[in-house]
Amino acid sequence: MDSTPTPALRIALPAQWHFRTELPLYIEHVNHGQHLDNARLIGLVGEARVRLLRHWGYSETDVEGVGIVVRDVAAQYRAEAFYGDTLSVALAVGALRPHGFDLVWQVSALATPERPQTREIARGRHGIVFFDYATRSKARVPHAFAERVAALREGDQRSHPQKRSVLTVLAMPGGENIEFDPPKLQLVSRPADFS
């Protein structure tokens, strides 16, 4: 067994956030240590993700005709949050891949009379995969979603970005191999493959 210590996780934050929302910290979010439970933190980030999708006119089961699933999660805890705190959750679409993207997030507790400074509670990344629920398989990044991300990265906040080459804007390595196919609806029942 390797006894080499695992290096500490480091998650870089983006220069610009694409969405921000506030969430109250309820008693159900607190554990026996009287602070925000680590598993509940992930649930709160999930709520923020749903709000982001909704803000963009999507849902977890319909992003331009396909759904999304969480493939993996990385979290770096920075400070405690307590019952009664209001959390600010900032989200940004990070790296875009042929079948998904990274969703980078930061959670902060806003200042209160008891704790007069805003505190960073945690930061992290969700690996998101586009998923065709009809075929129970991963799907390619929808073209319109990639266009939206490209527009955000250019600072264009319009809800209908002008047409341009996604690969030019994103300068994605291996972009020449990405295809944007519309989802094909076929009813097939089989176990999901997230690999």
Secondary structure, DSSP 8 states (H G I E B T S, - for coil): --------------SS-SEEEEEE--GGGB-TTSSB-HHHHHHHHHHHHHHHHHHTT-BTTBBTTBEEEEEEEEEEE-S---TT-EEEEEEEEEEEETTEEEEEEEEEE---SSS-S-EEEEEEEEEEEEEETTTTEE----HHHHHHHHHHHTT---SS-----HHHHHT-TTGGG---------------B--
